[in-house]
Amino acid sequence: MKIGFVVNDVKTEEAGFTTTRLATAALNLGHSVWLMGVGDLTYDPNERIHAHATTVPTQKYKDNATFFAALTGKKAVRERIAVDDLDVLMLRNVPSDDVISRPWATTVAAEFGRVAMRHGVIVINDPNGLAKAVSKMYFQLFPEEVRPRALITRNPSDIKAFAKELGGNLVLKPLQGSGGASVFLVRPEDVPNLNQMIEAVSRDGFVIAQEYLPAAAGGDTRLFVMNGIPLRSKSKYAAFRRLRSGGDMRSNIHAGGKLAEANIDDAALRIAEIVRPKLVQDGMFLVGLDIVGDKLMEINVFSPGGLGSAQRFTGVNFSRVVIEALERKVSYTNYYRRSFDNVDLCTL
């Protein structure tokens, strides 16, 4: 199998990233692997997609750190490849990371991926589904039973009225963005300072004012969903908990959160089942659900991370499980001669 991974920029990848782990697993299973940034893609006059991609020798790598050392060292090979000749193109870039510094890069992967799948490449997650999810507004398309109440606006008066309705307990965050940046927890005593918070969050666009869930004080659980169902192997779920550090309301790891083992209960499985139909409909192969109590805080469809954290607590190499799922998809195309739409192949 020939597989390409699209990231924001190959130079900004790290050894512990989930994409690196997936690439290592693919190589160790005997596949050919290339990494490319969104700026490395090219649409040629012959209507084919090429990329200036980076690869390493196909061999067994002891771990993802060893692979990454080869990828960033003298063993790395930079070559121009025909993306149309790949079996799988996995879109692992995060558009929100480029919104401010490289706005041109936010939609590139989905746009080029859409052309590549026209030539028979399995592109996952499905580019048309990702195009719908380019902002957090996508979250509001899921049933209200699984998400907090929310207001999305740039009007301060609307936000103040919603805050009053919620008794002054709410969360403010940008519609575009990730990693816990510009996120504020508003308490009743903070309402006099609400104008400053709104101004800080709305500087770069729309504001999400969201109902605060008291259970969030205990952190959240990241549960991976693959092919529309919770990712599970050896009776263990690909999941982990993220706990807050000190008084910081954010549980994101690079915002200071700590990791812990997850307990996937009936409430979490119920949420996964409720969101499953839409994830399948939109061709979302690999997704990260961020769960607090019986509610979703977020659905991560762009490069969900943390498979290494899930492996740490379960002892299961979920990256290998994901690659094996891709192998099955490629075999389906051989059996049926690509008679399925890309969106269907993403979740078969």
Long-range contacts (C-beta under 8 A, 24 or more apart in sequence): 1-26, 1-31, 1-32, 1-87, 1-88, 1-326, 1-327, 1-330, 2-31, 2-32, 2-34, 2-85, 2-86, 2-87, 2-88, 3-31, 3-32, 3-33, 3-34, 3-86, 3-87, 3-88, 3-89, 3-90, 3-326, 4-33, 4-34, 4-35, 4-36, 4-51, 4-53, 4-81, 4-83, 4-86, 4-88, 4-89, 4-90, 5-33, 5-34, 5-35, 5-36, 5-90, 5-92, 6-36, 6-37, 6-38, 6-41, 6-89, 6-90, 6-91, 6-92, 6-93, 6-109, 6-112, 6-113, 7-35, 7-36, 7-37, 7-38, 7-92, 7-93, 7-303, 8-37, 8-38, 8-93, 8-94, 8-97, 8-98, 8-105, 9-37, 9-38, 9-39, 10-35, 10-36, 10-37, 10-40, 10-54, 10-71, 11-37, 13-68, 13-71, 14-68, 15-64, 15-65, 15-67, 15-68, 15-69, 16-64, 16-308, 17-305, 18-92, 18-303, 18-304, 18-305, 18-306, 18-307, 18-308, 18-319, 19-92, 19-303, 20-64, 20-67, 20-68, 20-71, 21-64, 21-307, 21-308, 21-319, 22-90, 22-92, 22-307, 22-319, 22-322, 22-323, 23-64, 23-67, 23-71, 24-61, 24-63, 24-64, 24-66, 24-67, 24-68, 24-319, 25-317, 25-319, 25-320, 25-322, 25-323, 26-323, 26-326, 27-56, 27-58, 27-59, 27-60, 27-61, 27-67, 28-60, 28-61, 28-320, 29-320, 29-323, 29-324, 29-327, 30-58, 31-58, 31-323, 32-58, 33-58, 34-81, 34-86, 35-71, 37-93, 38-93, 38-98, 38-105, 38-108, 38-109, 39-105, 39-108, 41-83, 41-108, 41-109, 41-112, 43-112, 43-115, 47-115, 48-82, 48-83, 48-84, 48-119, 49-82, 49-83, 49-84, 49-112, 49-115, 49-116, 49-119, 50-80, 50-81, 50-82, 50-83, 51-80, 51-81, 51-83, 52-78, 52-79, 52-80, 53-78, 53-79, 53-80, 53-81, 54-78, 55-79, 64-308, 83-112, 83-116, 83-121, 84-116, 84-119, 84-120, 84-121, 86-116, 86-121, 87-121, 87-122, 87-330, 87-333, 88-121, 88-122, 88-123, 88-124, 88-326, 88-329, 88-330, 89-113, 89-116, 89-117, 89-121, 89-122, 89-123, 89-124, 90-124, 90-326, 91-123, 91-124, 91-125, 91-127, 91-130, 91-302, 91-303, 92-302, 92-303, 93-302, 93-303, 94-178, 94-302, 94-303, 95-134, 95-302, 96-176, 96-177, 96-178, 96-302, 97-178, 99-176, 99-177, 99-204, 100-204, 106-134, 107-131, 107-134, 110-134, 117-342, 120-333, 120-338, 122-326, 122-329, 122-330, 122-333, 122-342, 122-345, 122-346, 123-342, 124-283, 124-285, 124-286, 124-326, 124-345, 124-346, 125-282, 125-283, 125-284, 125-285, 125-286, 125-287, 125-301, 125-302, 125-346, 126-282, 126-283, 126-284, 126-285, 126-342, 126-343, 126-346, 127-342, 128-282, 128-283, 128-343, 129-282, 129-283, 129-284, 129-301, 129-343, 129-346, 130-301, 130-302, 132-282, 133-282, 133-299, 133-301, 133-302, 135-175, 135-176, 136-173, 136-175, 136-176, 136-208, 136-298, 137-175, 138-299, 138-301, 139-296, 139-298, 139-299, 141-278, 142-274, 142-275, 142-278, 142-296, 142-299, 143-274, 143-275, 145-274, 146-271, 146-274, 146-275, 146-294, 146-295, 146-296, 147-295, 147-296, 148-210, 148-211, 148-212, 148-213, 148-295, 148-297, 149-210, 149-211, 150-208, 150-209, 150-210, 150-211, 151-208, 151-209, 151-210, 152-206, 152-207, 152-208, 152-209, 153-206, 153-207, 153-209, 154-202, 154-205, 154-206, 154-207, 156-194, 156-195, 156-198, 159-194, 159-198, 159-207, 159-209, 160-191, 160-194, 162-209, 163-191, 163-194, 163-209, 166-211, 166-212, 169-211, 169-212, 170-209, 170-210, 170-211, 170-212, 171-208, 171-209, 171-210, 171-211, 171-212, 171-249, 172-197, 172-198, 172-201, 172-207, 172-208, 172-209, 172-210, 173-201, 173-207, 173-208, 173-210, 174-201, 174-202, 174-204, 174-205, 174-206, 174-207, 174-208, 175-205, 175-206, 175-207, 175-208, 176-204, 176-205, 176-206, 177-204, 179-252, 179-254, 179-255, 180-250, 180-251, 180-252, 180-254, 180-255, 183-249, 183-250, 185-212, 185-249, 186-212, 213-292, 213-293, 213-295, 213-297, 215-292, 215-293, 215-295, 216-249, 216-251, 216-292, 216-297, 217-244, 218-243, 218-244, 219-243, 219-244, 219-251, 219-257, 219-260, 220-251, 220-290, 220-291, 220-292, 220-297, 221-262, 221-264, 221-268, 221-290, 221-291, 221-292, 222-262, 222-288, 222-289, 222-290, 222-291, 222-304, 222-306, 222-309, 222-310, 223-262, 223-264, 223-268, 223-272, 223-288, 223-289, 223-291, 224-286, 224-287, 224-288, 224-289, 224-304, 224-306, 224-307, 224-310, 224-318, 225-272, 225-275, 225-276, 225-279, 225-284, 225-286, 225-287, 225-288, 225-289, 226-285, 226-286, 226-287, 226-321, 226-322, 226-325, 227-285, 227-325, 227-347, 227-348, 228-276, 228-279, 228-280, 228-284, 228-347, 229-272, 229-276, 230-264, 230-268, 230-269, 230-272, 231-286, 231-318, 231-321, 231-322, 233-316, 233-318, 233-321, 234-314, 234-316, 236-314, 236-315, 236-316, 237-262, 237-264, 237-310, 237-314, 238-307, 238-310, 238-314, 238-316, 238-318, 238-321, 239-264, 239-268, 239-310, 240-306, 240-309, 240-310, 240-312, 240-313, 253-309, 259-309, 259-312, 259-313, 260-313, 261-313, 262-313, 267-291, 267-293, 267-294, 270-294, 271-295, 271-296, 275-299, 279-347, 280-347, 281-343, 282-343, 283-342, 283-343, 283-344, 283-346, 283-347, 284-346, 284-347, 285-325, 285-346, 285-347, 286-322
